[in-house]
């Protein structure tokens, strides 16, 4: 099928591009499966079509609050990680031991999340939305009940001013995230968090090909998997360099390998220039 919609259809498509069934592709099924997994992982981590912006809702549990509040003490039950380092200070014969403790103030996120932008405010610190005693509520109560009593420009300027005040007086929630940990660290005051409250995580999630079948038909993925299989084919045949087959045909695994590597180099360059989002400049 020219437009594969499953994993096996993609594999069959790539083998046909390499000459099957006219030629025998000397690559094991296990090797092909590994190559497809590598290609999908690369597609999800580097290609802008491999991820999508998502908002994940999480309900805070009592275990999360207890784990976030616990600090120090080396309590393994709540996941306190203690790292000990030993060094020798000049002028002393005995080493000095330094002990570092890291609080387990994190939430376990799904493996599909590869990037987190921020979490939305959830503890009521926003002065704009603090119930009936907030500035926003009073503004709407006193001014907007008379349509036309306030000019739109004046209203927009007031809203902008209030947002500036909220930005200066209420700091954003500090987070730390690494996609290899699957942990979202929340550096917040956990004593202010209430049980069964929700947080909204603004993040990027990978596209699962099993859920979105059009991923298997992506033009980049088809070319990349084909070149990877071709490279593995050449790698398998390199040790048979110069071997004569019946009819005088000579195997040339090195040429297949080199051609595949050149194709992969072109694909990598195209990925950086076309399919990958450029890095942002850091100023200051």
Backbone as CSV, one residue per row, in Angstrom:
resi,resn,N_x,N_y,N_z,CA_x,CA_y,CA_z,C_x,C_y,C_z
1,UNK,0.844,-1.187,0.000,0.000,0.000,0.000,0.884,1.243,0.000
2,UNK,0.615,2.164,-0.943,1.443,3.370,-1.061,1.226,4.329,0.096
3,UNK,0.098,4.204,0.782,-0.193,5.046,1.931,-0.401,4.156,3.154
4,UNK,0.677,3.758,3.807,0.555,2.823,4.937,-0.208,3.450,6.100
5,UNK,-1.006,2.625,6.737,-1.782,3.074,7.897,-1.505,2.237,9.132
6,UNK,-0.623,1.248,9.018,-0.220,0.423,10.158,1.300,0.270,10.144
7,UNK,1.808,-0.283,11.225,3.242,-0.498,11.345,3.744,-1.477,10.274
8,UNK,3.020,-2.590,10.081,3.451,-3.590,9.113,3.366,-3.059,7.695
9,UNK,2.362,-2.257,7.403,2.257,-1.675,6.064,3.423,-0.729,5.784
10,UNK,3.870,-0.011,6.795,5.048,0.850,6.618,6.285,0.011,6.332
11,UNK,6.455,-1.091,7.059,7.611,-1.955,6.840,7.583,-2.540,5.427
12,UNK,6.422,-3.007,5.004,6.301,-3.571,3.646,6.579,-2.499,2.597
13,UNK,6.113,-1.286,2.827,6.357,-0.191,1.882,7.853,0.086,1.746
14,UNK,8.560,0.154,2.883,9.994,0.452,2.849,10.776,-0.664,2.152
15,UNK,10.384,-1.908,2.368,11.080,-3.014,1.710,10.852,-2.981,0.199
16,UNK,9.640,-2.612,-0.201,9.392,-2.500,-1.646,10.223,-1.385,-2.259
17,UNK,10.422,-0.300,-1.522,11.267,0.789,-2.023,12.716,0.323,-2.214
18,UNK,13.129,-0.683,-1.438,14.498,-1.188,-1.522,14.642,-2.333,-2.527
19,UNK,13.522,-2.754,-3.128,13.632,-3.768,-4.166,12.851,-5.029,-3.936
20,UNK,12.271,-5.239,-2.760,11.472,-6.440,-2.508,10.170,-6.352,-3.302
21,UNK,9.626,-7.476,-3.756,10.134,-8.860,-3.572,11.108,-9.310,-4.663
22,UNK,11.485,-8.408,-5.567,12.447,-8.790,-6.608,13.779,-9.154,-5.980
23,UNK,14.205,-8.355,-5.002,15.449,-8.613,-4.289,15.134,-9.096,-2.889
24,UNK,16.039,-9.870,-2.348,15.905,-10.326,-0.968,16.587,-9.321,-0.039
25,UNK,15.806,-8.725,0.852,16.351,-7.751,1.804,16.875,-8.520,2.999
26,UNK,18.195,-8.564,3.130,18.828,-9.385,4.172,18.858,-8.643,5.506
27,UNK,17.676,-8.411,6.048,17.534,-7.766,7.352,16.511,-8.560,8.148
28,UNK,16.846,-8.915,9.382,15.955,-9.712,10.218,14.754,-8.874,10.658
29,UNK,13.652,-9.559,10.949,12.448,-8.858,11.411,12.705,-8.117,12.716
30,UNK,13.526,-8.710,13.591,13.831,-8.042,14.861,14.606,-6.745,14.627
31,UNK,15.505,-6.762,13.651,16.251,-5.549,13.320,15.322,-4.476,12.753
32,UNK,14.386,-4.876,11.906,13.448,-3.912,11.332,12.585,-3.287,12.426
33,UNK,12.131,-4.098,13.366,11.312,-3.567,14.461,12.092,-2.536,15.280
34,UNK,13.362,-2.826,15.539,14.186,-1.866,16.282,14.346,-0.560,15.502
35,UNK,14.550,-0.667,14.200,14.729,0.524,13.378,13.460,1.363,13.326
36,UNK,12.303,0.716,13.236,11.044,1.459,13.230,10.840,2.167,14.564
37,UNK,11.156,1.494,15.665,11.035,2.128,16.981,11.947,3.345,17.088
38,UNK,13.185,3.216,16.595,14.118,4.347,16.633,13.612,5.506,15.781
39,UNK,13.062,5.184,14.619,12.566,6.237,13.726,11.368,6.956,14.326
40,UNK,10.462,6.211,14.945,9.292,6.830,15.571,9.712,7.713,16.741
41,UNK,10.669,7.250,17.527,11.156,8.060,18.645,11.791,9.359,18.145
42,UNK,12.599,9.259,17.111,13.219,10.456,16.538,12.158,11.397,15.967
43,UNK,11.157,10.838,15.309,10.065,11.632,14.757,9.312,12.367,15.859
44,UNK,9.054,11.714,16.974,8.311,12.325,18.069,9.116,13.389,18.799
45,UNK,10.419,13.235,18.859,11.246,14.165,19.617,11.742,15.349,18.802
46,UNK,11.800,15.229,17.478,12.406,16.278,16.671,11.454,16.904,15.647
47,UNK,10.495,16.143,15.141,9.608,16.626,14.088,8.449,17.412,14.705
48,UNK,8.127,18.577,14.111,7.058,19.385,14.699,5.684,18.742,14.524
49,UNK,5.550,17.782,13.609,4.297,17.046,13.473,4.237,15.836,14.389
50,UNK,5.298,15.579,15.135,5.319,14.425,16.030,4.748,14.716,17.400
51,UNK,4.458,15.983,17.690,3.901,16.367,18.987,2.707,17.287,18.761
52,UNK,1.948,17.494,19.810,0.833,18.424,19.751,0.678,19.101,21.118
53,UNK,0.255,20.363,21.151,0.036,21.034,22.448,-1.168,20.437,23.155
54,UNK,-1.018,20.196,24.448,-2.075,19.549,25.223,-2.196,20.214,26.588
55,UNK,-3.369,20.087,27.183,-3.631,20.547,28.539,-4.075,19.340,29.357
56,UNK,-3.253,18.968,30.326,-3.548,17.819,31.174,-4.071,18.303,32.521
57,UNK,-5.156,17.703,32.942,-5.743,18.028,34.250,-5.351,16.954,35.254
58,UNK,-4.890,17.385,36.427,-4.472,16.441,37.457,-5.126,16.809,38.779
59,UNK,-5.634,15.806,39.469,-6.286,16.008,40.761,-5.303,15.722,41.880
60,UNK,-5.119,16.697,42.756,-4.169,16.574,43.860,-4.711,15.590,44.899
61,UNK,-3.858,14.650,45.292,-4.227,13.670,46.316,-3.511,13.983,47.623
62,UNK,-3.915,13.302,48.680,-3.277,13.505,49.978,-1.828,13.023,49.947
63,UNK,-1.572,11.972,49.185,-0.195,11.475,49.066,0.704,12.524,48.416
64,UNK,0.185,13.259,47.436,0.971,14.317,46.802,1.305,15.416,47.804
65,UNK,0.325,15.808,48.620,0.539,16.873,49.599,1.548,16.437,50.655
66,UNK,1.407,15.210,51.161,2.339,14.716,52.179,3.751,14.614,51.621
67,UNK,3.865,14.150,50.395,5.190,14.020,49.788,5.817,15.383,49.544
68,UNK,5.009,16.366,49.166,5.543,17.696,48.909,5.932,18.441,50.159
69,UNK,5.214,18.191,51.275,5.508,18.903,52.519,6.726,18.348,53.241
70,UNK,7.034,17.081,53.043,8.122,16.440,53.771,9.461,16.965,53.282
71,UNK,10.287,17.394,54.200,11.616,17.922,53.860,12.635,17.344,54.843
72,UNK,13.691,16.779,54.247,14.790,16.306,55.078,14.412,15.077,55.886
73,UNK,15.280,14.681,56.802,15.010,13.574,57.686,15.342,12.215,57.114
74,UNK,15.594,12.162,55.817,15.967,10.892,55.207,14.866,9.858,55.237
75,UNK,13.618,10.293,55.151,12.488,9.379,55.211,12.295,8.728,53.846
76,UNK,12.685,7.483,53.748,12.585,6.811,52.458,11.152,6.535,52.059
77,UNK,10.239,6.518,53.026,8.845,6.206,52.729,8.195,7.266,51.852
78,UNK,8.702,8.471,51.911,8.133,9.548,51.101,9.052,9.921,49.956
79,UNK,10.051,9.125,49.707,10.857,9.306,48.501,11.957,10.331,48.634
80,UNK,12.463,10.581,49.832,13.556,11.536,49.991,14.844,10.913,49.468
81,UNK,15.468,11.569,48.526,16.720,11.077,47.960,17.892,11.792,48.623
82,UNK,18.796,11.036,49.233,19.946,11.609,49.923,21.220,11.237,49.182
83,UNK,22.015,12.244,48.853,23.279,12.030,48.160,24.412,12.503,49.050
84,UNK,25.415,11.657,49.257,26.537,11.977,50.134,27.808,12.080,49.307
85,UNK,28.531,13.169,49.502,29.805,13.363,48.809,30.900,13.611,49.838
86,UNK,32.079,13.051,49.612,33.194,13.174,50.540,34.366,13.849,49.841
87,UNK,34.963,14.831,50.533,36.125,15.516,49.973,37.089,15.827,51.102
88,UNK,38.345,16.094,50.751,39.383,16.370,51.737,39.768,17.835,51.682
89,UNK,39.682,18.516,52.820,40.043,19.931,52.912,41.546,20.050,53.192
90,UNK,42.191,20.953,52.496,43.633,21.143,52.669,43.951,21.529,54.111
91,UNK,44.956,20.885,54.687,45.373,21.198,56.053,44.766,20.279,57.083
92,UNK,43.865,19.409,56.663,43.238,18.467,57.592,43.477,17.051,57.088
93,UNK,43.621,16.136,58.053,43.861,14.745,57.687,42.560,13.969,57.478
94,UNK,41.495,14.377,58.163,40.233,13.642,58.054,39.342,14.298,57.004
95,UNK,38.641,13.482,56.220,37.762,14.045,55.185,36.513,14.686,55.801
96,UNK,35.942,15.621,55.077,34.710,16.276,55.485,33.569,15.770,54.601
97,UNK,32.492,15.359,55.232,31.362,14.788,54.502,30.261,15.830,54.361
98,UNK,29.771,16.002,53.137,28.664,16.892,52.851,27.453,16.052,52.437
99,UNK,26.309,16.328,53.022,25.091,15.579,52.729,24.069,16.499,52.085
100,UNK,23.570,16.093,50.945,22.566,16.865,50.217,21.271,16.065,50.178
101,UNK,20.167,16.747,50.380,18.862,16.101,50.358,17.953,16.813,49.358
102,UNK,17.235,16.026,48.584,16.314,16.566,47.584,14.896,16.167,47.943
103,UNK,14.030,17.152,48.001,12.645,16.892,48.337,11.925,16.266,47.146
104,UNK,11.042,15.316,47.415,10.317,14.618,46.347,9.011,15.332,46.035
105,UNK,9.108,16.608,45.722,7.915,17.422,45.436,7.572,17.373,43.949
106,UNK,7.283,16.195,43.458,7.030,16.039,42.032,5.727,15.279,41.808
107,UNK,5.221,15.405,40.588,4.080,14.632,40.115,4.544,13.746,38.971
108,UNK,4.100,12.510,38.963,4.458,11.593,37.890,3.591,11.889,36.676
109,UNK,4.219,12.213,35.558,3.481,12.557,34.341,3.601,11.406,33.346
110,UNK,2.703,11.310,32.390,2.771,10.223,31.395,4.041,10.312,30.557
111,UNK,4.557,9.171,30.099,5.766,9.176,29.256,5.580,9.928,27.943
112,UNK,4.357,10.131,27.516,4.118,10.830,26.258,4.436,12.321,26.348
113,UNK,4.534,12.870,27.558,4.836,14.289,27.736,6.334,14.496,27.571
114,UNK,6.712,15.330,26.601,8.136,15.569,26.360,8.535,17.005,26.664
115,UNK,7.590,17.853,26.994,7.903,19.240,27.320,6.755,19.880,28.076
116,UNK,7.094,20.697,29.062,6.095,21.398,29.865,6.371,22.893,29.788
117,UNK,5.362,23.659,29.403,5.510,25.107,29.332,5.277,25.768,30.679
118,UNK,4.165,25.433,31.314,3.825,26.061,32.589,2.645,25.325,33.188
119,UNK,2.315,25.690,34.411,1.071,25.260,35.025,0.271,26.515,35.346
120,UNK,-1.026,26.422,35.198,-1.877,27.580,35.452,-2.080,27.766,36.944
121,UNK,-2.329,29.002,37.349,-2.534,29.306,38.759,-3.750,28.559,39.280
122,UNK,-3.586,27.997,40.478,-4.648,27.137,40.980,-4.939,27.338,42.467
123,UNK,-4.205,28.206,43.164,-4.382,28.323,44.609,-5.044,29.621,45.034
124,UNK,-5.650,30.359,44.090,-6.368,31.565,44.462,-5.505,32.770,44.741
125,UNK,-4.229,32.762,44.357,-3.358,33.906,44.609,-3.571,35.029,43.608
126,UNK,-4.314,34.749,42.553,-4.555,35.771,41.543,-5.496,36.833,42.091
127,UNK,-5.009,38.041,42.199,-5.835,39.124,42.747,-6.979,39.492,41.830
128,UNK,-6.920,39.003,40.578,-7.985,39.314,39.643,-9.212,38.439,39.863
129,UNK,-9.037,37.264,40.436,-10.142,36.328,40.572,-10.225,35.798,41.991
130,UNK,-10.241,36.642,42.949,-10.272,36.241,44.346,-11.651,36.299,44.960
131,UNK,-12.691,35.957,44.229,-14.039,35.964,44.770,-14.673,37.340,44.701
132,UNK,-15.705,37.564,45.514,-16.478,38.805,45.442,-15.706,40.009,45.986
133,UNK,-14.613,39.786,46.684,-13.818,40.894,47.213,-12.628,41.252,46.315
134,UNK,-12.543,40.632,45.164,-11.453,40.939,44.261,-11.732,42.234,43.503
135,UNK,-10.668,42.812,42.958,-10.806,44.056,42.193,-11.638,43.822,40.950
136,UNK,-11.454,42.676,40.322,-12.195,42.374,39.104,-13.693,42.309,39.377
137,UNK,-14.068,41.658,40.467,-15.492,41.533,40.795,-16.113,42.897,41.076
138,UNK,-15.397,43.718,41.836,-15.927,45.038,42.168,-16.025,45.930,40.932
139,UNK,-15.077,45.769,40.009,-15.116,46.559,38.786,-16.361,46.218,37.971
140,UNK,-16.629,44.955,37.830,-17.819,44.545,37.079,-19.101,44.927,37.818
141,UNK,-19.077,44.848,39.146,-20.278,45.130,39.927,-20.657,46.594,39.870
142,UNK,-19.671,47.471,39.939,-19.954,48.902,40.076,-20.033,49.636,38.745
143,UNK,-19.361,49.126,37.721,-19.263,49.890,36.478,-20.005,49.256,35.302
144,UNK,-19.942,47.960,35.195,-20.449,47.333,33.985,-21.939,47.018,34.032
145,UNK,-22.601,47.326,35.159,-24.050,47.125,35.162,-24.756,48.209,34.366
146,UNK,-24.061,49.312,34.079,-24.585,50.343,33.191,-23.808,50.270,31.877
147,UNK,-24.408,49.711,30.868,-23.725,49.616,29.579,-23.500,51.010,29.010
148,UNK,-22.287,51.274,28.617,-21.930,52.583,28.109,-21.411,53.516,29.175
149,UNK,-21.424,53.071,30.460,-20.941,53.939,31.530,-19.423,54.013,31.557
150,UNK,-18.749,53.061,30.918,-17.287,53.060,30.905,-16.822,52.860,29.473
151,UNK,-15.807,53.600,29.084,-15.275,53.485,27.736,-14.429,52.212,27.613
152,UNK,-14.455,51.647,26.415,-13.709,50.415,26.200,-12.213,50.625,26.364
153,UNK,-11.703,51.786,25.927,-10.280,52.055,26.074,-9.901,52.129,27.542
154,UNK,-10.728,52.818,28.325,-10.456,52.923,29.759,-10.524,51.557,30.431
155,UNK,-11.503,50.758,30.031,-11.639,49.421,30.593,-10.425,48.557,30.251
156,UNK,-9.963,48.635,28.998,-8.796,47.849,28.595,-7.544,48.278,29.351
157,UNK,-7.394,49.578,29.572,-6.224,50.068,30.315,-6.270,49.609,31.777
158,UNK,-7.466,49.609,32.375,-7.596,49.154,33.760,-7.255,47.670,33.862
159,UNK,-7.766,46.879,32.924,-7.473,45.453,32.942,-5.977,45.183,32.768
160,UNK,-5.343,45.934,31.888,-3.902,45.772,31.687,-3.137,46.143,32.952
161,UNK,-3.566,47.205,33.600,-2.909,47.636,34.843,-3.062,46.571,35.934
162,UNK,-4.241,45.992,36.054,-4.466,44.958,37.058,-3.632,43.707,36.762
163,UNK,-3.490,43.385,35.503,-2.650,42.248,35.143,-1.190,42.508,35.499
164,UNK,-0.734,43.748,35.307,0.636,44.098,35.702,0.818,43.958,37.207
165,UNK,-0.172,44.422,37.979,-0.091,44.272,39.430,-0.045,42.805,39.831
166,UNK,-0.860,41.997,39.193,-0.881,40.573,39.515,0.449,39.913,39.155
167,UNK,1.058,40.343,38.062,2.343,39.789,37.648,3.446,40.156,38.642
168,UNK,3.396,41.384,39.175,4.436,41.836,40.098,4.257,41.271,41.505
169,UNK,3.026,41.148,41.966,2.771,40.754,43.349,2.661,39.256,43.536
170,UNK,2.263,38.532,42.507,2.080,37.090,42.607,3.000,36.396,41.612
171,UNK,4.005,35.745,42.136,4.990,35.102,41.271,4.391,33.868,40.604
172,UNK,4.947,33.541,39.450,4.524,32.340,38.747,5.037,31.100,39.479
173,UNK,4.304,30.019,39.317,4.715,28.765,39.936,5.982,28.250,39.259
174,UNK,6.973,27.924,40.069,8.243,27.450,39.548,8.177,25.930,39.344
175,UNK,8.550,25.499,38.159,8.508,24.082,37.837,9.836,23.652,37.254
176,UNK,10.089,22.358,37.342,11.256,21.733,36.727,10.804,20.434,36.074
177,UNK,11.308,20.202,34.863,10.873,19.008,34.146,11.977,18.518,33.228
178,UNK,12.140,17.200,33.186,13.030,16.538,32.246,12.295,15.323,31.693
179,UNK,12.260,15.204,30.380,11.452,14.155,29.749,11.957,12.756,30.050
180,UNK,13.207,12.610,30.484,13.722,11.287,30.807,13.338,10.856,32.222
181,UNK,12.877,11.783,33.037,12.462,11.453,34.394,10.972,11.144,34.502
182,UNK,10.173,11.729,33.602,8.710,11.639,33.699,8.213,12.223,35.014
183,UNK,8.887,13.249,35.477,8.507,13.895,36.731,8.385,15.398,36.517
184,UNK,7.322,15.964,37.033,7.127,17.405,37.025,7.286,17.899,38.456
185,UNK,8.399,18.580,38.719,8.673,19.104,40.059,7.958,20.440,40.232
186,UNK,7.226,20.579,41.333,6.511,21.802,41.660,7.161,22.435,42.878
187,UNK,7.907,23.507,42.647,8.570,24.218,43.751,7.610,25.268,44.300
188,UNK,6.653,24.795,45.085,5.592,25.653,45.614,5.442,25.406,47.102
189,UNK,4.616,26.221,47.728,4.288,26.030,49.143,3.133,25.033,49.218
190,UNK,3.463,23.783,49.508,2.455,22.733,49.501,1.453,22.880,50.643
191,UNK,1.763,23.688,51.653,0.804,23.889,52.744,-0.414,24.688,52.294
192,UNK,-0.296,25.377,51.152,-1.433,26.142,50.636,-2.301,25.340,49.684
193,UNK,-1.896,24.128,49.365,-2.631,23.301,48.424,-3.721,22.526,49.158
194,UNK,-4.913,22.558,48.637,-6.037,21.852,49.233,-6.251,20.516,48.540
195,UNK,-6.764,19.583,49.310,-7.016,18.246,48.796,-8.090,18.272,47.705
196,UNK,-7.918,17.442,46.691,-8.853,17.283,45.576,-8.945,18.520,44.678
197,UNK,-7.990,19.439,44.804,-7.928,20.554,43.865,-7.253,20.083,42.580
198,UNK,-7.458,20.839,41.524,-6.941,20.448,40.212,-5.878,21.435,39.750
199,UNK,-4.914,20.913,39.015,-3.949,21.763,38.326,-4.032,21.446,36.834
200,UNK,-3.784,22.458,36.023,-3.794,22.315,34.575,-2.363,22.493,34.080
201,UNK,-1.847,21.496,33.371,-0.472,21.497,32.879,-0.491,21.803,31.394
202,UNK,0.181,22.881,31.011,0.345,23.243,29.599,1.610,22.552,29.090
203,UNK,1.453,21.578,28.207,2.587,20.743,27.825,2.495,20.340,26.362
204,UNK,3.517,19.594,25.929,3.546,18.993,24.598,3.573,17.475,24.760
205,UNK,2.674,16.806,24.038,2.563,15.357,24.103,2.850,14.754,22.735
206,UNK,3.435,13.565,22.728,3.789,12.907,21.475,2.561,12.241,20.856
207,UNK,2.579,12.146,19.539,1.530,11.447,18.814,1.819,9.951,18.828
208,UNK,0.887,9.172,19.300,1.031,7.726,19.311,0.538,7.180,17.974
209,UNK,1.413,6.537,17.186,0.975,6.030,15.880,-0.158,5.018,15.970
210,UNK,-0.254,4.311,17.099,-1.338,3.345,17.251,-2.690,4.028,17.404
211,UNK,-2.684,5.278,17.862,-3.927,6.036,18.003,-4.191,6.923,16.787
212,UNK,-3.126,7.379,16.152,-3.248,8.256,14.985,-2.528,7.574,13.820
213,UNK,-3.262,6.827,13.031,-2.669,5.975,12.005,-1.991,6.763,10.886
214,UNK,-2.332,8.036,10.719,-1.716,8.814,9.647,-0.229,9.088,9.901
215,UNK,0.217,8.851,11.120,1.647,9.000,11.395,2.456,8.030,10.542
216,UNK,1.951,6.820,10.330,2.691,5.829,9.536,2.855,6.275,8.093
217,UNK,2.020,7.209,7.642,2.099,7.675,6.256,2.854,8.992,6.134
218,UNK,3.503,9.431,7.184,4.255,10.683,7.123,5.414,10.548,6.138
219,UNK,5.584,11.541,5.287,6.610,11.478,4.237,8.013,11.377,4.813
220,UNK,8.287,12.107,5.892,9.607,12.026,6.505,9.850,10.649,7.096
221,UNK,8.855,10.123,7.795,9.031,8.835,8.457,9.259,7.723,7.435
222,UNK,8.566,7.757,6.306,8.754,6.723,5.287,10.167,6.768,4.713
223,UNK,10.652,7.961,4.413,12.003,8.075,3.870,13.054,7.653,4.902
224,UNK,12.845,8.055,6.144,13.835,7.780,7.180,13.915,6.281,7.479
225,UNK,12.770,5.615,7.604,12.774,4.180,7.876,13.392,3.423,6.708
226,UNK,13.094,3.836,5.485,13.680,3.172,4.314,15.199,3.265,4.334
227,UNK,15.732,4.431,4.642,17.191,4.599,4.683,17.810,3.822,5.836
228,UNK,17.117,3.763,6.977,17.650,2.994,8.101,17.715,1.504,7.776
229,UNK,16.669,0.982,7.131,16.688,-0.435,6.749,17.790,-0.686,5.716
230,UNK,17.966,0.238,4.800,19.017,0.088,3.795,20.396,0.091,4.448
231,UNK,20.599,0.940,5.426,21.877,0.983,6.123,22.128,-0.317,6.870
232,UNK,21.093,-0.837,7.536,21.246,-2.107,8.246,21.505,-3.253,7.279
233,UNK,20.881,-3.194,6.120,21.111,-4.198,5.070,22.581,-4.192,4.660
234,UNK,23.119,-3.002,4.407,24.528,-2.908,4.059,25.432,-3.355,5.187
235,UNK,25.052,-3.020,6.447,25.845,-3.448,7.597,25.897,-4.969,7.705
236,UNK,24.777,-5.617,7.395,24.748,-7.082,7.468,25.597,-7.735,6.381
237,UNK,25.739,-7.048,5.248,26.448,-7.650,4.116,27.921,-7.253,4.048
238,UNK,28.364,-6.361,4.903,29.750,-5.889,4.829,30.733,-7.047,4.998
239,UNK,30.411,-7.970,5.902,31.364,-9.070,6.155,31.466,-10.020,4.964
240,UNK,30.535,-9.922,4.018,30.598,-10.768,2.828,31.212,-10.025,1.641
241,UNK,31.965,-8.982,1.907,32.565,-8.189,0.850,33.458,-9.063,-0.033
242,UNK,33.189,-9.035,-1.354,33.998,-9.790,-2.296,33.568,-11.222,-2.511
243,UNK,32.516,-11.666,-1.801,32.048,-13.046,-1.962,31.317,-13.175,-3.300
244,UNK,31.691,-14.209,-4.059,31.092,-14.455,-5.362,29.859,-15.348,-5.206
245,UNK,28.767,-14.910,-5.826,27.555,-15.707,-5.847,27.450,-16.442,-7.166
246,UNK,26.587,-17.480,-7.259,26.410,-18.185,-8.550,26.010,-17.212,-9.651
247,UNK,26.676,-17.328,-10.773,26.430,-16.421,-11.884,27.413,-15.272,-11.926
248,UNK,28.379,-15.246,-10.987,29.393,-14.204,-10.991,29.003,-12.931,-10.283
249,UNK,27.835,-12.905,-9.622,27.408,-11.709,-8.900,28.227,-11.580,-7.622
250,UNK,28.702,-10.385,-7.363,29.518,-10.127,-6.181,28.774,-9.193,-5.243
251,UNK,28.718,-9.559,-3.959,28.058,-8.737,-2.946,28.889,-7.494,-2.657
252,UNK,28.215,-6.378,-2.463,28.904,-5.113,-2.168,28.148,-4.398,-1.038
253,UNK,28.269,-4.955,0.153,27.576,-4.374,1.300,28.083,-2.990,1.647
254,UNK,29.373,-2.736,1.434,29.949,-1.425,1.742,29.288,-0.331,0.920
255,UNK,29.018,-0.573,-0.346,28.386,0.429,-1.198,26.955,0.707,-0.743
256,UNK,26.238,-0.338,-0.387,24.877,-0.145,0.122,24.899,0.673,1.415
257,UNK,25.835,0.355,2.281,25.954,1.067,3.558,26.285,2.539,3.332
258,UNK,27.252,2.807,2.464,27.658,4.194,2.215,26.533,4.999,1.560
259,UNK,25.813,4.383,0.625,24.699,5.086,-0.012,23.608,5.418,1.010
260,UNK,23.321,4.479,1.890,22.300,4.718,2.916,22.734,5.825,3.876
261,UNK,24.022,5.853,4.233,24.502,6.887,5.150,24.397,8.268,4.516
262,UNK,24.666,8.367,3.230,24.516,9.648,2.542,23.051,10.087,2.537
263,UNK,22.145,9.143,2.310,20.721,9.479,2.340,20.303,9.954,3.728
264,UNK,20.799,9.304,4.769,20.457,9.696,6.139,20.998,11.087,6.448
265,UNK,22.209,11.390,5.967,22.777,12.725,6.188,21.900,13.803,5.547
266,UNK,21.399,13.534,4.344,20.514,14.489,3.679,19.211,14.641,4.448
267,UNK,18.681,13.526,4.963,17.438,13.569,5.735,17.637,14.359,7.027
268,UNK,18.777,14.175,7.692,19.044,14.910,8.919,19.140,16.418,8.669
269,UNK,19.767,16.768,7.566,19.866,18.186,7.217,18.486,18.758,6.898
270,UNK,17.685,17.982,6.202,16.329,18.431,5.885,15.496,18.549,7.147
271,UNK,15.717,17.663,8.107,15.015,17.758,9.381,15.319,19.072,10.083
272,UNK,16.601,19.440,10.127,16.998,20.669,10.818,16.490,21.915,10.106
273,UNK,16.432,21.875,8.778,16.058,23.068,8.017,14.568,23.183,7.733
274,UNK,13.847,22.064,7.766,12.450,22.076,7.322,11.473,21.636,8.391
275,UNK,11.744,20.509,9.024,10.747,19.899,9.892,10.922,20.239,11.366
276,UNK,12.064,20.734,11.760,12.336,20.997,13.170,12.183,22.478,13.467
277,UNK,11.561,22.788,14.597,11.432,24.180,15.000,12.799,24.739,15.349
278,UNK,13.142,25.929,14.865,14.472,26.490,15.145,14.595,26.891,16.610
279,UNK,15.795,26.804,17.178,15.991,27.243,18.563,15.857,28.761,18.668
280,UNK,15.324,29.192,19.804,15.150,30.617,20.039,16.445,31.239,20.542
281,UNK,16.706,32.457,20.075,17.883,33.159,20.550,17.664,33.645,21.987
282,UNK,18.717,33.542,22.766,18.669,34.036,24.138,19.398,35.371,24.185
283,UNK,18.724,36.401,24.589,19.278,37.753,24.615,19.397,38.208,26.066
284,UNK,20.543,38.771,26.396,20.697,39.289,27.743,21.570,38.392,28.591
